[in-house]
């Protein structure tokens, strides 16, 4: 388990159980006692108020009013929130997206400057528009959860992206492309990329992409992508 995931699990456990011993926490996250003590110290540094009860039978508990004082969201997580809000806005008939926009703006203000820079570069690749009525949406699959992290590296570091793609005829091919944009045409999401083998742009439905991998030894330059009328760059408050 990654450090951040483990620390999140500790906070969830303490919120749910009220209190726990170090041994119980260590067992639940499959970590050593010393690791949990370091995690608790780090969580305190982040603003969580975690009390300790010494002696036999003692343990730790989280102050019910405790909140962290620093943002722990990663750029892909915030980007996922932006995508969600953009999708709500595109639906045009769902309320409260203005509040969601304002909330995202507040989150951005709490980020360190390097994350803000990465977020804005990531946002520069996000476009949204209406889906043509003749497009078949009856066979939409789930999107691989690892895609967004792979996209972050590919877009921010300009690394080629390799993946397997299953087309509409169920033909599976190995693709190596230069990611240029993410296009949301609700309910479909597309990766817009330059395909060096075909010397042209290609649109890949994200629910048909599997096994994404960034090629750190291969870099590329941004290209200008032309979109149809009605497709706009995503913005939020």
Protein Blocks (a to p, Z undefined) as FASTA:
>chain_A
ZZklmmmmmmmmmmmnopacfklmmmmnopafklmmmmmmmmmmnopacdddedehiacd
ddfkbccfbdfbdfklmmmmmmmmmmmmmnopaghklmmmmmmmmmmmmpcfklmmmmmm
mmmmpccddddfklccklcccddfklmmmmmmmmmnopacddddddfkopacddddddfb
dcdddfbdcdddddfklopacdddfklgghiacdfkbccddddddddehiacdddZZ
